Amino acid sequence: DATQTTCGTLAVATDTTVLLDVLVLAARDDGSTSVAWQLLVTATNVAGTLTVRGSVVVTGPTDAATTWGVTVDVSGTSLRVRVTGAAATAIDWSASATRVVI
């Protein structure tokens, strides 16, 4: 539906910096539409405060006609992949991430 929901979460340890490369795939449950995105985000946890550095870089959607959306935000000391579909539309979502931590 059109309600934003969490598709994935990654805890970021105190006093670390993380780079995430996130791939998100969405498809209508009847297979009639599928869309993909890639997101790059860098975040730093300093003394328990997590901050996204710069902007989240979003490539996609692969189908420009879609109103579906993806973003990354902060909740406590975790990064969340947040997805939004369309009203009255059943959508299956999947995400995977590669991370680099220092």
Secondary structure by P-SEA (a helix, b strand, c coil): ccbbbbcbbbbbcccbbbbbbbbbbbbcccccbbbbbbbbbbbbbcccccccccccccccccccccccccccccccccccbbbbbbccbbbbbbbbbccccc
